[in-house]
Amino acid sequence: MTPNEKKALVKFKEIRQGNTVAIAGTLRSTINYAGEVCKKLHKMGYLERLLPGQFAIYKITPRGEEQVKKEGEAERELKECAIGAEEEGKEAIEEKGEYECSECGAAVKEEDTECPKCGTILEGYEEEPEEEMTERRRSSLDSGSPES
């Protein structure tokens, strides 16, 4: 079943009966396209045609109501699976001594001071004050060794 067929069927479940104009509004489509969607749903046994024609009137059948219920349950199961997978991913990251960047969600090691993906300065890390940085640079230049 296409997404537009699902939308049309859900709309019919809400309004019980309606014409192709109402469905065209729901789908944000032409009346002709909405009519084709309704005809297909009628052929599948999800809608009953009460009045034929370009502005045909349809009502949802018990089979159509059952289909809407099944689609809703399937979507809910998919969402629960996705949430579960996301939680498992977070746990795996924590086990590695990593956590998620608050800005982009990338894996960040505990010792990182900024996110390797987006460059966000990480919480708990404070930049060295400018004076101390300058002093370290001066002393490293005086000694001839690179800055550490």
C-alpha positions in Angstrom: 0.0 0.0 0.0 1.4 3.4 -1.0 1.7 6.3 1.5 -1.1 8.2 -0.3 -3.4 5.2 -0.1 -2.7 5.0 3.6 -3.4 8.7 4.1 -6.7 8.4 2.2 -7.8 5.4 4.2 -7.0 7.1 7.5 -9.0 10.1 6.3 -11.9 7.9 5.5 -11.7 6.3 8.9 -11.9 9.8 10.5 -14.8 11.1 8.3 -16.5 7.8 7.7 -17.6 8.8 4.2 -16.5 11.5 1.7 -15.9 12.4 -1.8 -12.7 12.6 -4.0 -12.5 16.4 -3.4 -12.0 15.8 0.4 -9.3 13.2 -0.3 -7.6 15.5 -2.9 -7.3 18.1 -0.1 -5.9 15.4 2.3 -3.4 14.3 -0.3 -2.7 17.8 -1.6 -3.3 16.4 -5.1 -5.7 16.8 -8.0 -9.2 15.5 -7.9 -8.4 13.1 -10.7 -5.4 11.6 -8.8 -7.5 11.3 -5.6 -10.2 9.6 -7.7 -7.6 7.0 -8.9 -6.5 6.4 -5.3 -10.1 5.9 -4.2 -10.8 3.6 -7.1 -7.8 1.4 -6.2 -8.9 1.3 -2.5 -12.4 0.4 -3.7 -11.0 -2.5 -5.9 -9.0 -3.7 -2.8 -12.3 -3.8 -0.8 -11.3 -1.0 1.6 -13.9 1.5 0.3 -17.5 1.2 -0.8 -18.6 3.5 -3.6 -21.9 5.1 -2.7 -22.2 7.5 -5.7 -20.2 7.1 -9.0 -18.7 9.9 -11.1 -15.8 12.3 -11.0 -16.8 13.5 -7.5 -17.7 10.0 -6.3 -18.7 9.4 -2.7 -17.0 6.6 -0.8 -17.2 5.2 2.7 -14.8 3.0 4.5 -15.6 -0.7 4.8 -14.9 -2.9 7.9 -12.0 -4.4 5.9 -10.6 -0.8 5.4 -10.9 -0.1 9.1 -9.0 -3.3 9.9 -6.3 -2.3 7.4 -5.9 1.1 9.1 -5.6 -0.6 12.5 -2.9 -3.0 11.1 -0.9 -0.2 9.5 -1.0 1.7 12.8 0.3 -1.3 14.7 3.0 -2.0 12.2 4.2 1.6 12.3 4.2 1.5 16.1 6.3 -1.7 16.1 8.8 -0.1 13.7 9.1 2.9 15.9 9.7 0.7 19.0 12.4 -1.2 17.1 14.1 2.0 16.0 14.1 3.3 19.6 15.5 0.0 20.9 18.3 0.0 18.3 19.1 3.6 19.2 19.4 2.7 22.9 21.6 -0.3 22.1 23.9 1.9 20.1 24.2 4.4 23.0 25.0 1.5 25.4 27.7 0.2 23.0 29.3 3.7 22.8 29.3 4.0 26.7 30.9 0.6 27.0 33.8 1.8 24.8 34.4 4.8 27.1 32.8 7.1 24.6 29.8 9.3 24.7 27.7 11.3 22.2 28.4 14.9 21.1 25.4 17.0 22.3 25.4 18.9 19.0 25.8 16.3 16.2 25.5 12.9 18.0 28.9 11.7 16.9 30.9 9.3 19.1 33.4 11.2 21.2 36.1 9.7 23.4 36.4 10.6 27.0 39.8 12.3 26.5 38.6 14.4 23.6 38.3 18.1 24.2 36.2 18.8 21.1 34.0 16.8 18.8 36.0 15.2 16.0 33.0 15.7 13.6 31.6 19.1 14.3 34.3 20.7 16.4 32.1 21.6 19.4 34.1 22.3 22.6 32.9 19.5 24.9 31.4 20.1 28.3 33.8 19.9 31.2 36.7 21.1 29.1 37.8 24.7 29.6 40.2 26.3 27.2 43.6 27.4 28.6 43.5 31.1 29.4 45.2 33.2 26.7 47.9 34.4 29.0 49.0 30.9 29.9 49.0 29.8 26.3 51.2 32.8 25.3 53.6 32.1 28.2 54.0 28.5 27.1 54.6 29.5 23.5 57.3 32.0 24.6 59.0 29.5 26.8 58.9 26.8 24.0 60.4 29.3 21.5 63.1 30.2 24.0 64.1 26.6 24.5 63.8 25.8 20.8 61.4 22.9 21.4 58.0 22.6 19.9 55.0 23.4 22.1 53.5 20.5 24.0 
